[in-house]
Amino acid sequence: MKRVMVRYKVKADRAIENENYITAVFEQLKREQPAGLRYASFKLADGVTFVHVVAYEDPQGANPLPDLAAFKAFTADIRDRCEEAPVATDLEEVGSYRF
């Protein structure tokens, strides 16, 4: 299983817009339920820093998230919304419970 964490900070006046995009992604995920995908998004206490964690299992190693229309819309202008650009980090599991 591949696991990735993405962290970024949006401009304060774009935080609600960013949350709306994230909500649309989860609405599409709920409808389509892609197999082998686990995804969570978090907003930190400052209200402008976001962390996304994605885990996926695919025989070809493909992440199904970028294929979603709502995710494409979310990422289309992400750099314009950001004060600090997204940084992706591969995660190696040491242990987990129900994740």
HELIX and SHEET records of a PDB file:
HELIX    1   1 ALA A   12  ARG A   14  5                                   3    
HELIX    2   2 ALA A   15  GLU A   32  1                                  18    
HELIX    3   3 LEU A   65  ASP A   67  5                                   3    
HELIX    4   4 ALA A   69  ALA A   76  1                                   8    
HELIX    5   5 ILE A   78  ARG A   81  1                                   4    
SHEET    1   A 4 LEU A  37  LYS A  43  0                                        
SHEET    2   A 4 THR A  49  TYR A  56 -1                                        
SHEET    3   A 4 LYS A   2  VAL A  10 -1                                        
SHEET    4   A 4 CYS A  82  ASP A  90 -1                                        
END                                                                             
